[in-house]
Amino acid sequence: MKSMILVIVLMLGGNGYHLGTRGGYWGKGTPYEDSCGVPLLIAAPGKSRATGCQRVVEYVDFYPTLVDLCGLPPCRGLEGRSLRPLLDDPATPWEHAAFTVNARSDKPANLAVSTERFRYIEYADAKKPAELYDIQADPREWSNLADQPEHAATLAKMKKLAAEHRTKFWK
């Protein structure tokens, strides 16, 4: 029996330190895309080369992806999903949200929910209003749409996703 070597490369990029963006922020402790988003490259046998994909994914998706690409049985009870469908076809529908939590003093402080089009931000400080951004039209997240009536349905959907995430993970 011959042994086989399978090479899969998963590479993350850095996301900077804000470097004075958004009116002077410095450091990664904010819930904005500049602070949270990172580039990701995956190379695997039989997958297209130099194909871009702008879907929203999470770190918790890496392990299920690697297990799937190696042909191993999936582990039950883990968060995340295999990114193989996106590697097979970057245009495949992907209706999954991604969640980002910033912590202060070892406690969750900010929660951001990202979909392909919108980013919603809630703060642990109830005095600070929630934020909603159309990241396709406003990738720098300058125009908060949370108060606009035409975005009420999207705001409600994002709030529901945030509440489900908090219920599941915030003790």
N, C-alpha and C positions, 0 to 999 in steps of 0.2 A: 504494500500500500504506500502510495506517495503522499508526502505531506504537502500542504499547499499554504502559501503565504498570501494573506489578503492585506493589502495596504489601503487604509482609509485615512484621509487627512481632514481634520477639523481644526480650523484656525480662526481665532477671534482677534479682532483689532482693539486698540484702546479707544476710549471715548473722550479723551481730553479732560480738562479740569475747568471747563467753562471759559477760562482765560479772559474774564471780564465781560462776558456776554450778558445779555438781558439786563443791561443797566448797571453792571458791575459785579455780578456774581463771580465768585472765585471758589472753586472746589466742587466736588461731585454730590453734595448733599441736597440737591433739589430734585423734584419729580419731573423735570422737563426732559425732552428727548435729547437735548445737547449733553445732559449729564448721564442719561440712562442707556441710550442706544449705542450699540456697537456693531461694526461690520462683522460678517461671518462668511467664511469660505468653507465649502465641503467638497472634497474630491474623492470619488469612489469608483471602483471598477464598473464599467457599463453605464455610467451616468454622463450626461452631456457636459462638454467642456465650455468654459467661458459663457455660461448662460446665467443671466441675472434674474433675480427674484426679489421682489419688494414686499413679500409677505411678512407679517408680524409673527415672530416665534420667541420662545423663551429658552433659557439655559436648561430648564428641566426637560426639554425636548431632546437634548443631546444623547443622553443614555439610551432612551428607547430607539432613537435613530441608529445608533451604533449597533445595538442588539439586533435590530431588524436587518441592517445591511450585512451583518455577519451570519445571518440565517439562523440565529439562536431563538429559542422560544421566548416570547415576551414575559416579563415579570409582571405579576399581578399586584395591584395596590399601589403602583407608582403614579405620581403625577407626570404629566408630559405625554407627548405623542410622537410617533415616528414622523420625521420630515421626509421620508421616502417618497410620498406622493408628490411633494414639491420638487424633489430631485428628478423624478420621472417626468414631470410636466409642471414647470414653474407657473403656468397659467391656470392650474387646477383650482377650483373653488376652495377657499380656506377660510372658514367662518369662525376662527378661534381667536379669542382675545389673549393678550399678554398682560401680566401684572408686574408692577414694580413697587416695592416697598422701601422707603427710606426710614431708617431708625434713628432715634435720639435716646441716649442713655439706655440702650438695649431694649427699647420699646418702640413698636411701630409708630411712625410719626406722619408720614405721607403715603398715600396709596394712589398710584396712577394705573389706569386701565387703558390699554391701547388696542384699537382695532385697525383695520387697514386704512380707514378714513379718519377716525376720531381718536383723540386722547382726552381722557377725563381725569381730573385730579381732585382728590379730597385730602383735607388736612386734619390731623388729630386735634388741632386747635379749632374748636367749633366756631370761633369768632371769624376765622378766615373763610371766605366764601369758596365754594367749589368752582372749578374751572373746566371749560369744555373748548377744545380746539379742533378745527377741521384741518388736519395735518397735510391734506393734499393741497388745499387752497392757501394754507398759512403754515408752512413747514417750520417756521421759527417760533410759532406759538405766541403771537403777539395779540391776536384778537379773541378775547374770551367771549364765547357764544352762549354761556350758561344762562344769561338773562333774556335771551332772544326767544320770543314765542315760537318762531318757526323751527326751533331746535328742541322744543319741549319733549317730543317723543324720543329723540336721540339721547337727551339728557336722562330721561327716565330709564331707558335701556342700559345706559352706562352705570347709573346709580345702582340698578339691580345687579349687574355683574359685580360691582364693587362690594355690595352687601353680601352676595353669595361667597365671594372670596374671603371677606372678613369672617363670616360665619364658619367657614371651613378651616381657616388657618390662624386666626387671631384669637388667642386664648386670654 
